[in-house]
Structure formats: structure tokens, C-alpha cells
């Protein structure tokens, strides 16, 4: 896993924002690489703390892989996931 993360560090990344108790996440980016995304995530965290938030918002980063070819996806069997019930986060 560690070597995979090292290989991914130069890839574009997104910042993922989750709110405690909410099943939805938001994404910002893409940023040029993992370090740039980490800097943005840390700036967001600091702004959240400075605004007096209680730590309910969690920021993380994830590599952004290129999209798949639509024709390849159409040949794959469709996956179906049941929606999760949770708090209204909209």
C-alpha cells in the first residue's frame, strides 16, 4: 500500500470533505498533486477551527485517476447499490 501511495503522489488529487453523521461528501479540485491537495485540506481545516467549528468536518485527500472509456463501462455488468438511510445533509 505504501508504494502505491508514493506512486500516486504526483497524480492530480482532490480534497474530500465529510461532515460527521452525514453520508454525503463533497470534493474540490483537482489539484496538481497530493502535496497541493494536502495544503488546501490543511488550510480548510484551519479556517474551520478559526471559525469556531467543533471538529465535525473532516478533510482528506485522494488521487484522481483518469476516467474510464464509456464503451468499456457499457460492456461491464451494472452494479447496483441500495441507498443508505441517514441524516438529511442537503
C-alpha positions as CSV (number, residue, x, y, z in Angstrom):
1,X,0.0,0.0,0.0
2,X,2.8,2.4,0.9
3,X,4.5,2.1,-2.5
4,X,1.1,2.7,-4.2
5,X,0.7,5.9,-2.3
6,X,4.2,7.0,-3.3
7,X,3.4,6.3,-6.9
8,X,0.2,8.3,-6.6
9,X,1.7,11.4,-5.0
10,X,2.4,13.1,-8.4
11,X,-1.0,12.4,-9.7
12,X,-3.8,15.0,-9.6
13,X,-5.7,14.9,-6.2
14,X,-9.0,16.1,-4.8
15,X,-9.9,17.2,-1.3
16,X,-12.7,15.2,0.2
17,X,-14.9,16.9,2.8
18,X,-17.1,14.9,5.2
19,X,-19.4,16.1,7.9
20,X,-19.7,13.8,11.0
21,X,-23.1,12.0,10.8
22,X,-23.6,12.8,7.1
23,X,-23.3,10.1,4.4
24,X,-22.6,12.7,1.7
25,X,-19.2,14.0,0.8
26,X,-18.0,17.0,-1.2
27,X,-15.0,17.2,-3.4
28,X,-12.8,20.1,-4.6
29,X,-10.1,20.1,-7.1
30,X,-8.4,18.7,-9.0
31,X,-5.1,19.9,-7.6
32,X,-1.8,19.3,-9.3
33,X,-0.5,16.7,-6.9
34,X,-1.0,15.2,-3.4
35,X,1.1,17.8,-1.7
36,X,-1.0,20.7,-3.2
37,X,-4.2,18.9,-2.1
38,X,-2.8,18.4,1.4
39,X,-2.0,22.1,1.7
40,X,-5.6,23.0,0.7
41,X,-7.0,20.5,3.1
42,X,-4.9,21.9,5.9
43,X,-5.9,25.5,5.1
44,X,-9.6,24.4,5.1
45,X,-9.2,22.7,8.5
46,X,-7.5,25.8,9.9
47,X,-10.3,28.0,8.6
48,X,-12.8,25.7,10.1
49,X,-11.1,25.8,13.5
50,X,-10.7,29.6,13.3
51,X,-14.5,29.9,12.6
52,X,-15.1,28.1,15.9
53,X,-16.3,24.8,14.5
54,X,-16.2,21.8,16.8
55,X,-14.4,19.4,14.5
56,X,-17.4,17.9,12.8
57,X,-15.9,18.5,9.4
58,X,-13.1,16.1,8.3
59,X,-10.8,16.8,5.3
60,X,-8.9,14.1,3.5
61,X,-7.2,13.8,0.1
62,X,-7.5,11.2,-2.7
63,X,-5.7,10.6,-6.0
64,X,-7.8,11.3,-9.1
65,X,-7.5,8.6,-11.7
66,X,-8.4,9.2,-15.4
67,X,-12.0,8.3,-16.3
68,X,-12.8,5.0,-17.9
69,X,-13.8,4.7,-21.5
70,X,-17.6,4.8,-21.7
71,X,-17.6,1.9,-24.1
72,X,-15.7,-0.3,-21.7
73,X,-18.2,0.6,-18.9
74,X,-21.2,-0.3,-21.1
75,X,-19.7,-3.8,-21.6
76,X,-19.4,-4.4,-17.8
77,X,-22.4,-5.8,-15.9
78,X,-24.1,-3.0,-14.0
79,X,-23.6,-2.7,-10.2
80,X,-26.4,-1.7,-8.0
81,X,-26.2,-0.3,-4.5
82,X,-29.1,0.3,-2.2
83,X,-29.3,3.9,-0.9
84,X,-28.3,4.4,2.7
85,X,-30.7,6.0,5.2
86,X,-29.1,8.7,7.2
87,X,-29.5,12.3,8.3
88,X,-30.6,14.9,5.8
89,X,-27.4,16.6,4.9
90,X,-28.6,18.7,2.0
